[in-house]
Amino acid sequence: MLLSAWPLLFFQYSNFGTPMLKRIAKFSEQEDGAVTVDWVVLTAAIVGMGVFIGLYIAQPVRDVDASNGRALTSVATQTSVQEITVNFSAPDS
């Protein structure tokens, strides 16, 4: 009986672990910084998604830009009629 009762006596008469448990309970009840943490996480997620989307569409935008640049270099102007023609259906080369 003495061997099975010693943990109860030890924790009853000592203050071992109680302050830490009280601090943990008190910390879990506080919600002062929770909104700030939510906003930081939300903002980081939005920035991360923006970077991902930017990297995802960067190469197609470069390809379209190069295609438009090639088409604009082949612009034929006629000074007598003042007409500008651009051939956008030219194959990429």
PyMOL commands that set and color helices and strands:
alter all, ss='L'
color gray80, all
select helices_A, chain A and resi 2-13+18-29+34-73
alter helices_A, ss='H'
color red, helices_A
select strands_A, chain A and resi 76-78+83-85
alter strands_A, ss='S'
color yellow, strands_A
deselect
rebuild
show_as cartoon
